[in-house]
Amino acid sequence: MTADALLTPSDPGDVGVDAQQLERAASLVDGHIGTGDISAASLFVARRGKCVLSRGFGRLRPEAGSASVDGDSIFLLASITKPVTACAMMLLVDEGLISLDDKVQQHLPEFVGWDKSSITVRQILSHISGMPDMLPQNTALRHAHRPMSAFVEGALRTKLLFESGTDFSYQSKGILLAAEIVERITGQRLRDVEKTRIFAPLGMDRSCLGIDDFEIEDTVWVGTSMDESADGQHWGPNSGYWRDFGCPWGGMHSTGPDLGKLLQCVLNGGSVGDQRVFSKAAAGAMVSNQNPSHLEAPWGVGWALRDS
């Protein structure tokens, strides 16, 4: 199997999926569009390596007459970006360039104070490092269009919420530190690592960290409760600054089918046909609980876990 043959369309019945239930799911999404609960959505369903539904709902932009969303429409993924950042880290684990049990300080020596010396790479990817979700100055940094380095500097200096490994708290800044480690080890931007080593091999040609060669007008408008004033449009989720910023905790763009390819690769044990992207061990770690059981917060390397 090649990437082109990954998740090809199939009749639902051929892979044991109830077509009526699929349409019921689609109707539920469409209903939320109709009531204005959401402005756009993408629904992609696959089973046994076959796609049984790929459909878009709503419109690209809120203006009347805007083009309709389809199955290949590009969305800003927000926090789905986080596990993809973790995937980039696992490429380096596979190469022996880093271990999940390495201390973060080994790779980021400026990461000092507040008992940070015990924090491991594994912990910043499974949300038990004690790092905060956002910096206190997050809005100010975005408003001023500060570069990624300003966010990294803030994350390196920030106080911990708790001693690492003793609690769970969903945190974007630990993911930012993971991205910084990837960039220092590879000497490349994270967006380039992901593009060449994950997206290209899997045929994810409508995926990118940041906006890449796409135009904002060709992507789905982000529905937000933030005031979309001129000021908000200057630094908010639909601004040119933020769309191309490529934050490793929320700045990836992709489609339902492209994400399906990545997920299928992980379910396959890290490969597509004879092309291996991740080792079996790496793919297994992504979907195996990395956190102490007493925390009751199951999380893989980057991925949230739920009981099946």
Secondary structure as UniProt FT lines:
FT   HELIX           3..5
FT   TURN            6..7
FT   STRAND          8..9
FT   HELIX           12..15
FT   HELIX           19..35
FT   STRAND          40..47
FT   TURN            48..49
FT   STRAND          50..59
FT   TURN            64..65
FT   TURN            71..72
FT   STRAND          74..76
FT   HELIX           78..80
FT   HELIX           81..94
FT   TURN            95..96
FT   TURN            100..101
FT   HELIX           104..107
FT   TURN            109..110
FT   TURN            114..115
FT   HELIX           116..118
FT   HELIX           121..125
FT   TURN            126..127
FT   TURN            136..137
FT   HELIX           138..143
FT   TURN            144..145
FT   HELIX           148..157
FT   TURN            164..165
FT   HELIX           172..186
FT   HELIX           190..194
FT   HELIX           195..199
FT   TURN            200..203
FT   TURN            205..206
FT   STRAND          208..209
FT   TURN            212..213
FT   HELIX           216..218
FT   HELIX           230..235
FT   TURN            237..238
FT   HELIX           240..245
FT   TURN            248..250
FT   STRAND          252..254
FT   HELIX           256..267
FT   TURN            268..269
FT   STRAND          271..272
FT   TURN            273..274
FT   STRAND          275..276
FT   HELIX           280..286
FT   HELIX           293..295
//
